[in-house]
């Protein structure tokens, strides 16, 4: 069973690939929007990892 952290990491990889494709297609607005999404996913990944660490410490 996949963990939320693994799902978020997989999503980040997919978004990174989409950003690169948008840049290749010269779609700067799409690349920018995807970059902002990647920031959100990265922050969610960090929060999920911190939550796992906090749970393990208890």
Phi, psi and omega in degrees: 000133182283142177270161177303322179298316179295319178298317179293321178296319178296320178297318179299319178296317179297317179295318179300319178296319179294323177299313181299318179294318178299320178294318179299324181275004179058050177245076187297325180294318178296318179297319179297312180299315178297324177297320178294322176297318179298322176299314180299316180293320178298319178294320178295322178297314180298317179296319179295319178294319178296322179295318178296318179297317179297318180295322181291331182284341183276000000 
